[in-house]
């Protein structure tokens, strides 16, 4: 990021905020130094007196004590809401609302909802090429990442089958022994690792009666509340924004584009969703990856990805299949206010409602994180209390997706952590 450009743009709204922004980033850096290592650790079981659990808790307490005054900022990030956090640092509505969108993306919450300060922090915690808080693009599209993972796995002897729907996890005498596909094909295995949501894994793929009733009840309590519609557009050119006109690639096309003029605008959009209605004036967060990576579109053409909020999975009236066309037009109405040429350059569109995301990708409730990223569903509470170590009540069955600690995001941490626990169990048996 161009720090001088960032400073100068913020200063247009508030010189005071422009001066405070580097200090705000430094505070987030210090908080990340404490929180980020927790992403690649197995959360301790607070009920266990096992020496490993006690050692982990002692290490966390010691590191927390070492934060000094920064410990208060960490507590605010973990428990507070985004509005209070941002109000403590900045005065301009333009800066606060731009930062606040990261606090609600994928969440059924407004910026004033407790816990959204952590969601904001979760989105800015990662790094790209050593720079923290930067969002990266995979050259050639996100499929390049899955292809790289596939090649790495195949290089170590893995066999990958696509189009092979799993119908059931086979469990015999309390031990996972493999999976059964929808076509009846059976695979035997010593370990089954599920990257599906906890609801799909335990309530759909595991037969009733194979899990303790208390565990099932905890899984049933997991909240998958979500309010995201994803819109992908193929464009015959670039949006020409009123705020910074131009149809040639410029800085206004390279970053994330936030259509949410005020915090009150987002709060009102959320209030609609809380009543079971898609937002009358939705919040839009857009990117145009083809400006950064021209390989994803033909010359002169572009892709635009839009996260839309709020669009509740459970509607008070009608169904998503019935209203998604009208909701798309509503979103374009809003975008057109800022980029008047948008409708003229749309070649193709893809609209993914919460229901589509559940049907197409197995995302329970359309939740992109495999469950809400709220404090009561994080750390040792994820996916459910007592099972944050990626193990399950069934020997040999592990949860390795975003429904496990540390949650959603393109980072692979849940799978990495689960693999460490699987290897630890194997070594015990050897």
N, C-alpha and C positions, 0 to 999 in steps of 0.2 A: 504493500500500500504506500501511496505517496503521502507522507506525513504532513508536508507543507500544504498540499492541496486539501487534505482533511481539515487542517487548522483553518485555512482561509475560508473554506465553505461553511464551517461551523461559525466562524466569526461574523458571517453575514447576518446571522440571527442573534448571536450573543458572544462578544469578545470574552466575557467571563467564562462561558462554557468552553470556548476554544482553548483557554488556558487550563481549564479543569480536566479536559478530556485525556491528556497524557497521564495525569495522576490517577484518573479512573481506570485506565488501562493497566497502569502499574499495580493498582490494588487488585485487579482481576488476575494479574500475573502471580502475585503473591498467594492469592487464594488458590489458584490452580496448582501451585507448587505443593500445596497441602492435599487438595482433593484429587488431582489427576492420578497420583500413584494408587489411589483406591480403586481406580477403574480396572486395574490388572491384578486385583487381589480377590481371593474368595472371602466374602463377608463372614465374620465370626457368628456363631450361634450364641446368642446372649444367654441361653439357658444351659449351655454346656460348660462343664468345668474341665474339659479336656485341655491339657497343657498347651496344645497348639492354639486353641481358641483364646485362652488366657494371655498367651504371648502376643497374639495379634491385637487384642484389646489394649494391652499395656503399651505396645508400640504406637497405636493410634493416639492414646492419651498423652504419651510423651511428646509426640510430634505436635499435637494440638496445643499443649502447654508451651511449646517453643515458638508458637506464633506471636506471642506477646499481644499487643493491642489489635493485631490483625485477626485474632480469634473472634472478635465481635463482628467483623465484616463477614467472616466465614459463616457464623451463625445466622446472620441476616440473609445471606445467599441461600442457605439450606432451608430456611423456614419462612422467610418473608415474601412479600409480593413485589413485583417489578416496579410498580408505581412508587412505592415508598423508597425503594433502592435508588431509582433514578431521580426522584425529587430531592434526595439528600445530596446529589452531585450537581444537578443541572437546573437551569431556569427556563430554557427555551422549549416550547412545546414541540417545535420541529425536530430537535435532536432527541428529545425523550420518546416521542412516538416512533421515530425511526428505530431506535434501539429496542423499544418495547415489543416490536413485532416478533423478535426472536424468543420472547418469553411465552408466546402463545401458539407458535406454529406446531400443529399436531395435537394441541391440547384443547380440551373442552373447558376453557377458562378465559377470563379476561385478565388484562394486566394487573388489576387490583385483587385478584384471587390469591390467597396465601399459597406459597409454593412456587409461584411463577418466577420468582427471582432465580431459583435453581434452574428452571427450564431455560431461561435466558443464558445463564452461565454455561449450561450443558452445550448450548449451540455455539458458544464462542471459545470453548475450552481447548478444542483440538488445534492442530497445526498443519501447515502445508509447507514443505521445503524449509522447515525450521522456523517459520513465522507463525506465531500463535494467533488464533482467531480468524485465520484466512480460510475461505471456502475454496476448494480446488475442484477442477473439472478433470474427468478422465478423458484423455485424448481418444476420440472416436466414439464417445458416449459411454454410459455406465456399463454397457455390455462388455467393454474392454476389461473392467475389473473382474467380472465373473469369469471371463475367459482366462485371465491371468491366474486366478485361483484354481480354475479347472486344470490348467497346464501344470501348475505346481503340484497338485494332488496326483495327477496322472503320472508325473515324473517319479513319484514315490509308490507307484503301483496301484493307485485307486482306479476303480472302474465306475464311471458315472453313467447313470441311465436317466434319460429325460422322457417325459410322457408316460411315466410309470407311477400312476396314482397309488399311494399306500392306503389300503382300506382298514388295516388293523395291525396293531403291534401285538405279536404273539407272546403271551405270558403263560408260563407253566410253573406251577409250584412257587409262585412269587418271584420268578426270575424271567427277565426278558430274554427270549431265545431267537428273535428275528422279527420279520415283518411279512405280511401277506398283502399282495397287490390286489387291486380291484378285479383283475382278470384271473385271480386265483393263484398266481405264481407265488411261491414261498421262498424266502431267503433266510437261512440260518445264520446267526451271528452271536458272538459272545457279548457284544456291546451294541446297544441301539441309542443313537444320539438324535434327538428331535430338535429341529430348527423351526418347528411350527409353534403357534401360540400355545400358551398353557391350556386354553380352552379346547383347541383342536387336539392337542396331544392327549390330555387326560380325560376329556369328556366325549371325544369322538373316536379317537384311535384306540383307546383302551376300553375293553369290554366292561360293562357294569359289574360290580362285585369284585373286581380285581384290585381295587384301591381302598384304603381305609376311608370310612365314611367321613371322618373329621377332615381328612385331607381334601376330599371331593368338595365338601362344603366350603373350605377355604378357597379352592379354585373357583367355585361358583361365585364367590364374593368379589373376585378381581374385577375392577372397573375397566371397561374398554371404551368409555365415553370418548367420542371423537367428533370432530365437526369440520372435516377437511374434504374439499373437492379439488382434484388435480385436473388442470386443463393443459393440454399440449397443443400448440399451434404450429403449423407449417406456414411460413410467411413468404410473400413475394417481394419482400423488402424489409426495411426497418421502421419501427414506430417513430413518428415525428412528434416529439413531446413539446407541449406548449412551454414548459418551463425552460427547456434547452433545445430549441429547434435544430433539426438536422437529420438528413436521411442517410448520411454516411456514418460508419462506425465511429463513435465517440465515447467519452467517459460515461455519458448518460446511458449507454447501452452495455457497458462492461460489468458493472456491479449489480447488486440486487436492487430491484426497483420496487419501492414500497408505495402502495396506494392506500393510504390511511392518514388523512390530514391531521387528525387530533386524537388524543387518548379517549375523549368522549365519543368519537366516531367508532372506535373499537369496542368500547363498553356498550354502545347502543347495538352494534352488530351482534355482540354476544347475548344481549338481552333477548333478541329475537330467537336465537338458538335455544336459550333456556326455556322458551315457550314452545319448542318443537317446530319452529319455523326457520327456513333458510333466511339469512340476513337480507333485509330489504336493501341495505347499502353494505355489501360485503367488503372485507379487507382483502387486498390482493398483494401477494409478494411474487415478483416476476424475475426471471433470469432469461438471458438470451445467449446460450452457450455457443452458438455458431459465430458470434463476434470474437470470442476468445479462441475457439477451435473450429476453423473453417472446414475441417474434414467431416463434420456431422451434417452438412447440407451442401447441395450443389451451388456453384458460383452464382452469386446474386440472390440466393434464397437464404432463409433463416429459420431457426427454431426458437420458440418462446415457450417456456415452462412457467405455469402459474399455480401457486398454492392459494386456494381460496378459503376464507373463513368468514362466516361460520355456516356449516351445513350439517345439521345433526343427523345421525344415523336413524334415530327414531323420530319420525315426523308426526305432528299432531293431525295433519290431514294429507291424504293422498299418498303416493309412493314415489320413490326416486325415479323409477322407470317412466312415470307419467310426467314428472316436472323437470327433469334434468335439462331438456331443451330450453325451456323457459328460463331456468336459472342461468344457463350459459349466456343467454341474451342479456340477462340482468347484469352479469359480470362484464360483458362487453360494453354495456351502457356506461358503467362506471369507468372502465379503462378508456373509453372514447372521450370522456371529459378531459383526460390528460394527454391522450394521443389520438387526435381526431381522425387520423387516417387508418386506424387499426382495422376496421371492417373491410376497407378497400384492399388490404394486402393479405387477408386470410385465404389460404389455398385449401387447407385441410385442418380438421380439428379432432381431438380426442378428449372426451369428457369422462372422468372417472369419479363417480360418486362414492360415498362410503359403502353403499351396497355393492357397487362394482368391485371395489377393492377387496371386499370380503369374498365375493364369488370368484374373482379372477386370481387373487393372490393368497387367499386363505387368511386375510387379516381380519380377525374377529372384530366386529363392530366398525370395520374400516379404520381401526386405530393403527397408525403407521409405526408405533413403538411397541406393539404386542402387549399393550396395557398402559394405563396412564402413568406418566412420570411425576407422580405426586409423592410427598414424603412418606405416606403410609404404604406406598408400593415401591419403595427404593431400598437399597442396601440389604440388610438382613430380612427385610419384609418382601423381597422379590425373588421368586414369584409369590410365595406364601411363607409365613413364619416357620422356621425350622427346616426349610429346604432351599436356602439361599446358596448352598454349596454345589449346585448343579446336579446333585443326586435326587432321586425320587424314592417313594416307598417301595418301588420295584427294583430289585437288584439288577444291575446291568442296563438300566434305563436312565438316561441323562437328558437334561434340558440344556440346549446350547444356543438358543436364539435370543432375540431382544426381550423376551419375557423374563429372562434371567438377568442378574446383575451384570453390567451397570445400566442396562436398558438400551434404547434405540440409538440409531446413528450409524453412519458408515465408518465403523472402526474395527469390527471383528473382535472386540474385547470379550463378549460373552462366550464366543466359540473358543477363543484362546484360553480363557480361564477354565472352561469345561474340559478342554483337552488336558490341561495340567492335572485336574482331579481324576480324569479317566486313567492317565498314566500312573498317577499315585496309587490308585486301586490295583492296577495291573502289577506294579512292583510288589505290592503286599502279597499278591497271590503267587508271585514267582518264587 
